[in-house]
Amino acid sequence: MNRVYKFLSTIFLNYKWYFGTIILFAIIVSIQHYIYTPPVGSVDAKYGYTHYNNYIIFKQSFFHLIQHKDLFAAYQNEYYDLYKYTPTFAFLMAPFAYLPNIVGLILWNIVNGLVLFYAFWKFPFSTDKKKLFAVAFILVEALTSLMISETNCMIAGLMILSFIAVEKRKTALATFLIVLSVFIKPFALVAFAFFLFYPGKWKAFWYSLLWFAVLFILPLLVVSPHELLEIYKSWVMTLKNDHDTSYGISIMGCLNSWFGIDDKYYSLSIGTILLIFPLLRYKSYIYSSFRQTILAFLLIWVIIFNHKAESPGFIIAIAGVAIWFSQSYSKLNVALMVLAFLFTIMSPTDLYPRFIRLQFFMPYCIKAVPCILIWIKVWVELMTRDYSITNFPSDMGVPVAENTR
């Protein structure tokens, strides 16, 4: 074990090796999916769709924007599925849009991977051992997300970086990172809860308003004001229709597939109420362990209560799980981490036979179950734990007592 730890430490605790490894992984994943040939007779082969379809959606959205086309229409001759992001995100794809697909795909995955792993590099873990474990724990899930060239690694990284910026009282940067996240995935709005922990809330409000205005009107560089408003109206309608037709790999998905319950709004309402309760413990705001656990709590929440949660999106929840475990160690928590590794992180991999994945894991939303159990455990901790003294066993770090004055 010491040799394994020493080897991993050499890679993941050295700045150059750390980021070099992430870039290498992103390049390998990108090339693998660029050269992938769909099986004969498959839908992908029939219509010429690529194995990096999401990147094509993002890239083409920029051209649709500047060509004044409907961003949210079906372009079956270009890609399958629909574009569901904001016009601002489409505009921000400009640096990638004119590049050859292989180059753009590689750079896109590198950016996504670096944002996430830079956030973990900067996160204030109390020991190197905890940082090493957290990075190793999220690695497979991060690669799962990068394999389909999604934005989830970026969102997880931006939310964590915004938390770090708030902790350092960098209000302008923190609000920009949150607002940027919102213009990619609206559920990142929950990150504004970080500002509850500190004074200067009006300052954060005005900076947020500024960044919202800037990013909202950014596409005006290529479209008219009237056209931009129509695009946003169409976006809202697209999201509404999308909400009505999906349960996701989430609590709602579990309730629907296990018990036939189809009331998503009721589940989301209960989840929102439960989300608020820990935030009422304002006397615990002064403790970093409490604040970091709230970050983990929110990262898990935005996935397990997301009606559109898909397998690659779980990197956001798993990032939260890794941060939570660095704050709270027990035998029960270790058991929950093992469950998360086996049934969340490894569920889409070849560790399990294909028929188990297709006939059991997917229809019954098994990937979400460990994260749901962990979220409940985190909620109980946030509601009952005394954060004035945080104790860890000797192999996880020394006891830490924070100054409450």
DARAHU-V376795 format. One record per residue. N is the residue number from 1. SS is DSSP state (H for helix, E for strand, C for the rest). PSI is psi in radians with two decimals (NA if undefined). Layout:
n->N ss->SS psi->PSI
n->N ss->SS psi->PSI
This chain:
n->1 ss->C psi->-0.66
n->2 ss->H psi->-0.65
n->3 ss->H psi->-0.69
n->4 ss->H psi->-0.79
n->5 ss->H psi->-0.73
n->6 ss->H psi->-0.72
n->7 ss->H psi->-0.83
n->8 ss->H psi->-0.63
n->9 ss->H psi->-0.66
n->10 ss->H psi->-0.65
n->11 ss->H psi->-0.91
n->12 ss->H psi->-0.07
n->13 ss->C psi->0.09
n->14 ss->C psi->2.17
n->15 ss->H psi->-0.88
n->16 ss->H psi->-0.78
n->17 ss->H psi->-0.68
n->18 ss->H psi->-1.00
n->19 ss->H psi->-0.54
n->20 ss->H psi->-0.70
n->21 ss->H psi->-0.74
n->22 ss->H psi->-0.75
n->23 ss->H psi->-0.73
n->24 ss->H psi->-0.80
n->25 ss->H psi->-0.75
n->26 ss->H psi->-0.70
n->27 ss->H psi->-0.78
n->28 ss->H psi->-0.82
n->29 ss->H psi->-0.76
n->30 ss->H psi->-0.82
n->31 ss->H psi->-0.73
n->32 ss->H psi->-0.76
n->33 ss->H psi->-0.39
n->34 ss->H psi->-0.67
n->35 ss->C psi->-0.02
n->36 ss->C psi->2.34
n->37 ss->C psi->2.06
n->38 ss->C psi->2.56
n->39 ss->C psi->2.53
n->40 ss->C psi->2.29
n->41 ss->C psi->-0.20
n->42 ss->C psi->2.84
n->43 ss->H psi->-0.71
n->44 ss->H psi->-0.77
n->45 ss->H psi->-0.69
n->46 ss->H psi->-0.75
n->47 ss->H psi->0.00
n->48 ss->C psi->0.42
n->49 ss->C psi->2.64
n->50 ss->C psi->2.95
n->51 ss->C psi->0.00
n->52 ss->C psi->0.84
n->53 ss->H psi->-0.68
n->54 ss->H psi->-0.71
n->55 ss->H psi->-0.70
n->56 ss->H psi->-0.72
n->57 ss->H psi->-0.83
n->58 ss->H psi->-0.79
n->59 ss->H psi->-0.83
n->60 ss->H psi->-0.43
n->61 ss->H psi->-0.59
n->62 ss->H psi->-0.78
n->63 ss->H psi->-0.65
n->64 ss->H psi->-0.65
n->65 ss->H psi->-0.89
n->66 ss->H psi->-0.30
n->67 ss->C psi->0.10
n->68 ss->C psi->0.65
n->69 ss->C psi->2.91
n->70 ss->C psi->2.01
n->71 ss->C psi->-0.50
n->72 ss->C psi->0.21
n->73 ss->C psi->2.88
n->74 ss->C psi->2.17
n->75 ss->C psi->1.29
n->76 ss->C psi->-0.33
n->77 ss->C psi->-0.15
n->78 ss->C psi->-0.72
n->79 ss->C psi->2.87
n->80 ss->C psi->2.86
n->81 ss->C psi->-3.08
n->82 ss->C psi->2.72
n->83 ss->C psi->2.28
n->84 ss->C psi->0.28
n->85 ss->C psi->3.13
n->86 ss->C psi->2.82
n->87 ss->H psi->-0.48
n->88 ss->H psi->-0.77
n->89 ss->H psi->-0.70
n->90 ss->H psi->-0.75
n->91 ss->H psi->-0.67
n->92 ss->H psi->-0.18
n->93 ss->C psi->-0.01
n->94 ss->H psi->-0.76
n->95 ss->H psi->-0.41
n->96 ss->H psi->-0.44
n->97 ss->H psi->-0.63
n->98 ss->C psi->0.00
n->99 ss->C psi->2.67
n->100 ss->C psi->2.57
n->101 ss->H psi->-0.76
n->102 ss->H psi->-0.70
n->103 ss->H psi->-0.82
n->104 ss->H psi->-0.72
n->105 ss->H psi->-0.78
n->106 ss->H psi->-0.84
n->107 ss->H psi->-0.68
n->108 ss->H psi->-0.82
n->109 ss->H psi->-0.61
n->110 ss->H psi->-0.80
n->111 ss->H psi->-0.82
n->112 ss->H psi->-0.81
n->113 ss->H psi->-0.73
n->114 ss->H psi->-0.65
n->115 ss->H psi->-0.81
n->116 ss->H psi->-0.88
n->117 ss->H psi->-0.40
n->118 ss->H psi->-0.68
n->119 ss->H psi->-0.73
n->120 ss->H psi->-0.54
n->121 ss->H psi->-0.67
n->122 ss->H psi->-0.26
n->123 ss->C psi->2.42
n->124 ss->C psi->1.11
n->125 ss->C psi->2.52
n->126 ss->C psi->-0.38
n->127 ss->C psi->2.76
n->128 ss->H psi->-0.56
n->129 ss->H psi->-0.71
n->130 ss->H psi->-0.71
n->131 ss->H psi->-0.77
n->132 ss->H psi->-0.78
n->133 ss->H psi->-0.77
n->134 ss->H psi->-0.79
n->135 ss->H psi->-0.77
n->136 ss->H psi->-0.63
n->137 ss->H psi->-0.65
n->138 ss->H psi->-0.16
n->139 ss->H psi->-0.87
n->140 ss->H psi->-0.75
n->141 ss->H psi->-0.64
n->142 ss->H psi->-0.73
n->143 ss->H psi->-0.61
n->144 ss->H psi->-0.72
n->145 ss->H psi->-0.75
n->146 ss->H psi->-0.49
n->147 ss->C psi->-0.45
n->148 ss->C psi->0.32
n->149 ss->C psi->0.75
n->150 ss->C psi->3.13
n->151 ss->C psi->0.04
n->152 ss->H psi->-0.67
n->153 ss->H psi->-0.71
n->154 ss->H psi->-0.77
n->155 ss->H psi->-0.81
n->156 ss->H psi->-0.79
n->157 ss->H psi->-0.76
n->158 ss->H psi->-0.69
n->159 ss->H psi->-0.72
n->160 ss->H psi->-0.74
n->161 ss->H psi->-0.61
n->162 ss->H psi->-0.67
n->163 ss->H psi->-0.79
n->164 ss->H psi->-0.71
n->165 ss->H psi->-0.69
n->166 ss->H psi->-0.75
n->167 ss->H psi->-0.58
n->168 ss->C psi->0.14
n->169 ss->C psi->0.49
n->170 ss->C psi->1.36
n->171 ss->H psi->-0.79
n->172 ss->H psi->-0.80
n->173 ss->H psi->-0.78
n->174 ss->H psi->-0.80
n->175 ss->H psi->-0.65
n->176 ss->H psi->-0.78
n->177 ss->H psi->-0.68
n->178 ss->H psi->-0.83
n->179 ss->H psi->-0.70
n->180 ss->H psi->-0.73
n->181 ss->H psi->-0.74
n->182 ss->H psi->-0.64
n->183 ss->C psi->-0.12
n->184 ss->C psi->-0.94
n->185 ss->C psi->1.99
n->186 ss->H psi->-0.43
n->187 ss->H psi->-0.24
n->188 ss->H psi->-0.12
n->189 ss->H psi->-0.52
n->190 ss->H psi->-0.34
n->191 ss->H psi->-0.32
n->192 ss->H psi->-0.27
n->193 ss->H psi->-0.40
n->194 ss->H psi->-0.53
n->195 ss->H psi->-0.17
n->196 ss->H psi->-0.44
n->197 ss->H psi->-0.23
n->198 ss->C psi->2.77
n->199 ss->C psi->3.11
n->200 ss->C psi->0.54
n->201 ss->H psi->-0.58
n->202 ss->H psi->-0.64
n->203 ss->H psi->-0.76
n->204 ss->H psi->-0.66
n->205 ss->H psi->-0.83
n->206 ss->H psi->-0.66
n->207 ss->H psi->-0.70
n->208 ss->H psi->-0.75
n->209 ss->H psi->-0.73
n->210 ss->H psi->-0.87
n->211 ss->H psi->-0.65
n->212 ss->H psi->-0.76
n->213 ss->H psi->-0.78
n->214 ss->H psi->-0.86
n->215 ss->H psi->-0.51
n->216 ss->H psi->-0.76
n->217 ss->H psi->-0.04
n->218 ss->H psi->-0.72
n->219 ss->H psi->-0.16
n->220 ss->H psi->-0.21
n->221 ss->H psi->-0.35
n->222 ss->C psi->-0.18
n->223 ss->C psi->2.89
n->224 ss->C psi->2.79
n->225 ss->H psi->-0.77
n->226 ss->H psi->-0.75
n->227 ss->H psi->-0.68
n->228 ss->H psi->-0.77
n->229 ss->H psi->-0.68
n->230 ss->H psi->-0.64
n->231 ss->H psi->-0.76
n->232 ss->H psi->-0.65
n->233 ss->H psi->-0.75
n->234 ss->H psi->-0.65
n->235 ss->H psi->-0.82
n->236 ss->H psi->-0.74
n->237 ss->H psi->-0.66
n->238 ss->H psi->-0.76
n->239 ss->H psi->-0.67
n->240 ss->H psi->-0.81
n->241 ss->H psi->-0.64
n->242 ss->H psi->-0.69
n->243 ss->H psi->-0.62
n->244 ss->H psi->-0.23
n->245 ss->C psi->0.24
n->246 ss->C psi->2.58
n->247 ss->C psi->-0.42
n->248 ss->C psi->3.02
n->249 ss->C psi->1.44
n->250 ss->C psi->-3.09
n->251 ss->H psi->-0.74
n->252 ss->H psi->-0.67
n->253 ss->H psi->-0.72
n->254 ss->H psi->-0.81
n->255 ss->H psi->-0.65
n->256 ss->H psi->-0.81
n->257 ss->H psi->-0.52
n->258 ss->H psi->-0.73
n->259 ss->H psi->-0.04
n->260 ss->C psi->0.23
n->261 ss->C psi->2.22
n->262 ss->C psi->0.36
n->263 ss->C psi->1.56
n->264 ss->H psi->-0.64
n->265 ss->H psi->-0.65
n->266 ss->H psi->-0.80
n->267 ss->H psi->-0.77
n->268 ss->H psi->-0.65
n->269 ss->H psi->-0.79
n->270 ss->H psi->-0.76
n->271 ss->H psi->-0.67
n->272 ss->H psi->-0.71
n->273 ss->H psi->-0.79
n->274 ss->H psi->-0.57
n->275 ss->H psi->-0.62
n->276 ss->H psi->-0.64
n->277 ss->H psi->-0.87
n->278 ss->H psi->-0.50
n->279 ss->H psi->-0.22
n->280 ss->C psi->-0.18
n->281 ss->C psi->1.13
n->282 ss->H psi->-0.42
n->283 ss->H psi->-0.29
n->284 ss->H psi->-0.06
n->285 ss->C psi->-0.47
n->286 ss->C psi->-0.19
n->287 ss->C psi->2.22
n->288 ss->H psi->-0.60
n->289 ss->H psi->-0.68
n->290 ss->H psi->-0.81
n->291 ss->H psi->-0.73
n->292 ss->H psi->-0.59
n->293 ss->H psi->-0.62
n->294 ss->H psi->-0.73
n->295 ss->H psi->-0.86
n->296 ss->H psi->-0.75
n->297 ss->H psi->-0.79
n->298 ss->H psi->-0.69
n->299 ss->H psi->-0.67
n->300 ss->H psi->-0.72
n->301 ss->H psi->-0.76
n->302 ss->H psi->-0.28
n->303 ss->H psi->-0.87
n->304 ss->H psi->-0.27
n->305 ss->C psi->0.42
n->306 ss->C psi->2.06
n->307 ss->C psi->-0.24
n->308 ss->C psi->0.26
n->309 ss->C psi->2.23
n->310 ss->C psi->2.94
n->311 ss->H psi->-0.84
n->312 ss->H psi->-0.38
n->313 ss->H psi->-0.23
n->314 ss->H psi->-0.09
n->315 ss->H psi->-0.53
n->316 ss->H psi->-0.83
n->317 ss->H psi->-0.73
n->318 ss->H psi->-0.60
n->319 ss->H psi->-0.72
n->320 ss->H psi->-0.72
n->321 ss->H psi->-0.76
n->322 ss->H psi->-0.72
n->323 ss->H psi->-0.73
n->324 ss->H psi->-0.80
n->325 ss->H psi->-0.51
n->326 ss->H psi->-0.27
n->327 ss->H psi->-0.30
n->328 ss->C psi->1.87
n->329 ss->C psi->2.24
n->330 ss->C psi->2.96
n->331 ss->H psi->-0.69
n->332 ss->H psi->-0.72
n->333 ss->H psi->-0.65
n->334 ss->H psi->-0.76
n->335 ss->H psi->-0.71
n->336 ss->H psi->-0.64
n->337 ss->H psi->-0.68
n->338 ss->H psi->-0.74
n->339 ss->H psi->-0.74
n->340 ss->H psi->-0.68
n->341 ss->H psi->-0.78
n->342 ss->H psi->-0.71
n->343 ss->H psi->-0.17
n->344 ss->H psi->-1.02
n->345 ss->H psi->-0.77
n->346 ss->C psi->-0.09
n->347 ss->C psi->-0.60
n->348 ss->C psi->0.04
n->349 ss->C psi->3.05
n->350 ss->C psi->0.12
n->351 ss->C psi->-0.53
n->352 ss->C psi->2.53
n->353 ss->C psi->2.63
n->354 ss->H psi->-0.68
n->355 ss->H psi->-0.54
n->356 ss->H psi->-0.71
n->357 ss->H psi->-0.74
n->358 ss->H psi->-0.61
n->359 ss->H psi->-0.23
n->360 ss->H psi->-1.03
n->361 ss->H psi->-0.86
n->362 ss->C psi->-0.92
n->363 ss->C psi->-0.46
n->364 ss->C psi->0.21
n->365 ss->C psi->0.71
n->366 ss->H psi->-0.56
n->367 ss->H psi->-0.53
n->368 ss->H psi->-0.40
n->369 ss->H psi->-0.89
n->370 ss->H psi->-0.66
n->371 ss->H psi->-0.60
n->372 ss->H psi->-0.79
n->373 ss->H psi->-0.72
n->374 ss->H psi->-0.70
n->375 ss->H psi->-0.71
n->376 ss->H psi->-0.74
n->377 ss->H psi->-0.73
n->378 ss->H psi->-0.72
n->379 ss->H psi->-0.77
n->380 ss->H psi->-0.75
n->381 ss->H psi->-0.81
n->382 ss->H psi->-0.54
n->383 ss->H psi->-0.40
n->384 ss->H psi->-0.35
n->385 ss->C psi->2.51
n->386 ss->C psi->1.89
n->387 ss->C psi->0.08
n->388 ss->C psi->-0.49
n->389 ss->E psi->2.13
n->390 ss->E psi->2.10
n->391 ss->C psi->2.36
n->392 ss->C psi->2.55
n->393 ss->C psi->2.78
n->394 ss->H psi->-0.52
n->395 ss->H psi->-0.08
n->396 ss->H psi->-0.02
n->397 ss->C psi->2.90
n->398 ss->C psi->2.73
n->399 ss->C psi->2.48
n->400 ss->E psi->2.25
n->401 ss->E psi->2.19
n->402 ss->C psi->2.54
n->403 ss->C psi->2.12
n->404 ss->C psi->-0.02
n->405 ss->C psi->NA
